Structures are given as C-alpha cells and as structure tokens.
Amino acid sequence: MAELVFYSGTMDCGKSTLALQLDHNHSARGRAGVLFSCNDRAGESMISSRLGLRTGAVEVAPETDFWAEVVHRRTRGGAVDYLICDEAQFYTPEQVEQLARVVDEMGVDVFAFGITADFRTRLFPGSQRLIELADRVQVLQVEALCWCGCRATHNARTVDGVMVVEGDQVVVGDVAGASADPEPSTEPHIGYETLCRKHYMRRVTEFTANRLVEADQLLPFEPSA
C-alpha cells in the first residue's frame, strides 16, 4: 500500500543524504522514481547533500502540479512507482495535497524531506500540511549539534554573524560558513546556523559566543570553548 511519508529535522541532520539513499535502494530493486527539489543549496534541478552526494532533480516551482507530472509521464509510457520530494518545506499546501492524491489514487509512494520550522520557529506552510496529511512523520535520528555541543533543535538566521528573528520566511543564505566569522563586505552576510533551544532563546550564535569569549563576558553557565 502506497504511503506519504514526511522525514523532518533541522539543517545538518542528513535529510538530502537519506533522500538519495532511498532513491538508490528503490531503483536498485527495479522501481522507477522521479526526484524533485526546490531551492537546493547546489542550485536548480539538483538534490545535493553536505557529504558531497548529488543528483539531478526536477525543480519545483509555485505552479508545479504533481498530479500532472505523474500523469504526463505515465501517459507517455513511463513508469512512476515513487516520488522523492526534497526541500518540501518550500512546497505550497496545495502541492502537498496533490502529493496525497497521487498516493491515494495512483498508488505512488511519496517520500518527502524537509525542515519543519523556520528561523522564527514557525512552521513552514508546506511542512505544516505534510504533518497534517502524512501517513507517517519521521524525525531523523542523526543529531545536528549546536556550537556548544548540545543537540541542535532550532534553525537560526544570522546577519553578519548575529542572530535575527525578523524578515521574510525564505531568504537564500550561506549554510556551510554560517558559523564562521563573516567575511568583510559592504553587503550584509546572511547565514544559517543550528542552535540548541537555550542558545536560540538567548540569541547566542557561534560568532556571538566567540565575541563574548574575547571580551571575557561569558553568560552564566556557558562553556569557555
């Protein structure tokens, strides 16, 4: 029986890596799948992981209709047994409903991967609808870590290394270098960093913590390194 499964977690917990692994496992057993992504870190038409794995994918735009995508392939003789949907937090609620319909009426498995909440701790519309409709919601077990070494539970946006809690929900920024000191520039450096709840609530990023260490102004109970 086909399922709609939502794999969720913070940044750095291996969502895209698992997406590519699932595609490999299913295709190795002779199943035919279609890969989708949206705003991937490597650019359009790609699913990429931070481990260096990457493969081509169909870029999801606001007007993408998943039902039509499957019908188009099947009416031209192509097999579609499953869909891999990466960066699903960026999908519209209507697109998530299309995915549910594909599962229920076409018997196609849908494996969706995405971040649950944004930098303001608010649910992405796509993730919210997935939680509401999915047959299963699985939180990935690979733990991303905060700069302090504790389990990271929140995604923070930074501007020049300093955490911000206001702004548009979707803004492209640096992830790989988010925790490093920002490079000198005339333009604000936008980055993303995973934090534990305590440091998210205190708005202490790695950049901020380093500055506190240098100034000998550590907050109470903060580690010195």
Helices and strands as residue ranges (DSSP letters): E 4-8, H 15-28, E 33-37, E 46-48, E 54-56, E 58-59, H 66-74, E 82-85, G 88-90, H 93-106, E 109-114, H 125-133, E 136-139, E 154-159, E 162-164, E 190-195, H 197-202, H 206-214
